Amino acid sequence: MPKDLLLFDTPGPTNTAQTLAAAVARAEELGLRYLVVASTTGDTAEALRREVGERDMQVVCVSYHAEFRGGDEVMPRERRVELREQGIEVVIGSHALSGVERAIYNKFGTIGPVELMAHCLRCFGQGIKVAVEVAVMAADSAAAPTSEDIVAIGGSGKGADAAVVIRAAHQNNFFDLRVREIIAMVRG
């Protein structure tokens, strides 16, 4: 039986600790093995790793793609090594809900269907959109399965303020994806 939904009045990093605790607790209740988290610097992924503790759960950190914020390297190589030494899988790849369509927008000022999908998901909040997106990115990189439910955690800029139980899908099967529960989100 689903637990109560954790709702925040405002987005942002002040919600991170509660979101991560709720996500780990729900993963444990459901026997889920994978927690995928959006984390640009790795700090939120480290906080999640600490929250997981000795539980038999895999933490997957999904960062921005290279050049998202300028430059070829979004997360320094040394930082990625540091996270991997803590048992955190690190994924850096094209954003599932923008990718090449962002180039079309930047060049021609128009959006395509993938960007429309992203905007629709933002109706549930930026953090929910990010959680869905990182689940797909983790699945595409073989860092998280599509054959079982996982927990995906996103945020609205910094930190974490949204978490879902999701059956991820690869980009080419995106509409097979299922958000099975919302654990935490920002009120719209």
C-alpha positions as CSV (number, residue, x, y, z in Angstrom):
1,M,0.0,0.0,0.0
2,P,1.4,3.4,-1.0
3,K,2.5,5.7,1.9
4,D,1.6,9.3,2.3
5,L,2.9,11.7,-0.3
6,L,5.6,14.1,0.9
7,L,4.6,17.6,-0.4
8,F,6.8,20.7,-0.3
9,D,5.5,24.3,-0.5
10,T,8.6,25.5,-2.2
11,P,11.3,23.9,-4.3
12,G,15.0,23.6,-3.5
13,P,17.8,22.1,-1.5
14,T,16.1,22.6,1.8
15,N,14.0,19.6,0.9
16,T,16.9,17.3,0.1
17,A,17.2,15.4,3.4
18,Q,13.5,14.7,3.7
19,T,13.3,13.6,0.0
20,L,16.2,11.3,0.3
21,A,15.0,9.7,3.6
22,A,11.6,9.2,2.1
23,A,13.0,7.7,-1.1
24,V,15.2,5.2,0.8
25,A,12.5,4.3,3.2
26,R,10.0,3.5,0.3
27,A,12.7,1.6,-1.6
28,E,13.3,-0.5,1.4
29,E,9.5,-1.1,2.0
30,L,9.1,-2.2,-1.6
31,G,12.4,-4.2,-1.8
32,L,13.8,-2.0,-4.6
33,R,17.5,-2.3,-5.4
34,Y,18.2,0.8,-7.5
35,L,18.0,4.5,-6.6
36,V,18.8,6.9,-9.4
37,V,19.5,10.5,-8.5
38,A,20.1,13.7,-10.5
39,S,23.3,15.2,-9.2
40,T,25.5,17.7,-11.0
41,T,28.3,17.8,-8.5
42,G,27.8,14.5,-6.9
43,D,26.9,16.0,-3.5
44,T,23.3,14.9,-3.6
45,A,24.4,11.4,-4.7
46,E,26.8,11.3,-1.7
47,A,24.0,12.3,0.6
48,L,21.9,9.5,-0.8
49,R,24.7,7.0,-0.4
50,R,24.9,8.0,3.3
51,E,21.2,7.6,3.7
52,V,21.3,4.2,2.1
53,G,24.0,3.1,4.5
54,E,24.6,-0.6,4.6
55,R,21.4,-1.5,2.8
56,D,21.8,-3.6,-0.4
57,M,20.9,-0.8,-2.8
58,Q,22.8,0.6,-5.8
59,V,23.0,4.4,-6.0
60,V,23.2,5.8,-9.5
61,C,24.2,9.5,-10.0
62,V,23.1,11.1,-13.3
63,S,24.8,14.4,-14.1
64,Y,24.3,16.9,-16.8
65,H,25.7,16.1,-20.3
66,A,29.0,17.7,-21.3
67,E,28.6,21.3,-22.6
68,F,25.3,21.7,-20.7
69,R,26.9,24.5,-18.6
70,G,29.9,25.1,-21.0
71,G,33.0,23.1,-21.5
72,D,33.5,19.5,-22.4
73,E,33.5,18.2,-18.8
74,V,30.5,18.7,-16.6
75,M,31.8,16.8,-13.6
76,P,35.6,16.6,-13.1
77,R,37.1,13.2,-13.7
78,E,38.6,13.1,-10.2
79,R,35.1,13.7,-8.7
80,R,33.7,10.8,-10.8
81,V,36.5,8.5,-9.5
82,E,35.8,9.6,-5.9
83,L,32.1,8.8,-6.3
84,R,32.8,5.4,-7.9
85,E,35.1,4.6,-5.0
86,Q,32.1,5.1,-2.7
87,G,30.1,2.6,-4.8
88,I,28.1,5.2,-6.7
89,E,27.7,4.6,-10.4
90,V,28.1,7.8,-12.4
91,V,26.2,8.4,-15.6
92,I,26.9,11.3,-17.9
93,G,24.9,11.3,-21.2
94,S,22.6,13.1,-23.5
95,H,19.4,14.4,-21.8
96,A,16.6,12.1,-22.6
97,L,14.0,15.0,-22.7
98,S,15.9,17.5,-24.8
99,G,19.0,16.1,-26.6
100,V,19.3,17.2,-30.2
101,E,15.9,18.9,-30.0
102,R,17.6,21.6,-27.8
103,A,19.9,22.3,-30.8
104,I,16.8,22.8,-33.0
105,Y,15.3,25.3,-30.5
106,N,18.6,27.1,-30.1
107,K,19.1,27.4,-33.8
108,F,15.6,27.9,-35.1
109,G,13.5,29.0,-32.1
110,T,11.0,26.1,-32.3
111,I,10.5,23.0,-30.3
112,G,9.7,19.4,-31.2
113,P,7.7,16.7,-29.6
114,V,10.3,15.7,-27.0
115,E,10.5,19.2,-25.6
116,L,6.7,19.2,-25.5
117,M,6.8,16.0,-23.5
118,A,9.3,17.7,-21.1
119,H,7.0,20.7,-20.7
120,C,4.1,18.4,-20.0
121,L,6.0,16.6,-17.2
122,R,6.9,20.0,-15.7
123,C,3.2,20.3,-15.0
124,F,4.0,18.0,-12.1
125,G,7.0,20.1,-11.2
126,Q,10.6,20.4,-12.4
127,G,11.8,17.8,-10.0
128,I,9.3,15.2,-11.3
129,K,10.4,15.9,-14.9
130,V,14.0,15.5,-13.8
131,A,13.3,12.2,-12.0
132,V,11.7,10.7,-15.1
133,E,14.5,11.9,-17.3
134,V,17.3,10.5,-15.1
135,A,15.5,7.2,-14.9
136,V,15.6,7.0,-18.7
137,M,19.2,8.1,-18.9
138,A,20.3,5.5,-16.3
139,A,18.4,2.8,-18.2
140,D,20.0,3.9,-21.5
141,S,23.4,3.6,-20.0
142,A,22.7,0.2,-18.5
143,A,23.1,1.6,-15.0
144,A,19.5,0.8,-14.0
145,P,17.1,-1.9,-15.1
146,T,13.9,-1.6,-17.1
147,S,12.7,-5.0,-15.9
148,E,12.0,-3.9,-12.3
149,D,10.8,-0.8,-10.4
150,I,13.4,1.7,-9.2
151,V,13.3,4.9,-7.3
152,A,14.2,8.1,-9.3
153,I,15.0,11.3,-7.5
154,G,15.1,14.8,-9.1
155,G,15.3,18.4,-8.1
156,S,14.4,21.9,-9.1
157,G,17.9,23.3,-9.6
158,K,19.9,22.2,-6.6
159,G,19.3,19.4,-4.2
160,A,16.4,17.0,-4.4
161,D,12.7,17.8,-4.0
162,A,11.0,15.0,-5.9
163,A,11.1,11.2,-5.9
164,V,9.1,8.6,-7.7
165,V,8.8,4.8,-7.9
166,I,9.1,4.2,-11.6
167,R,9.5,1.4,-14.1
168,A,12.1,3.0,-16.4
169,A,12.3,2.5,-20.1
170,H,14.9,3.3,-22.8
171,Q,14.4,6.3,-25.0
172,N,13.3,4.2,-27.9
173,N,10.6,2.7,-25.7
174,F,9.8,5.8,-23.7
175,F,6.0,5.2,-23.6
176,D,6.5,1.9,-21.9
177,L,7.8,3.9,-18.9
178,R,5.4,3.9,-15.9
179,V,5.4,6.3,-12.9
180,R,4.1,3.9,-10.3
181,E,4.1,6.1,-7.2
182,I,5.0,9.7,-6.3
183,I,7.0,9.7,-3.1
184,A,7.7,13.4,-2.9
185,M,7.1,16.5,-4.9
186,V,6.7,20.3,-4.8
187,R,3.1,21.5,-4.7
188,G,2.3,23.2,-8.0
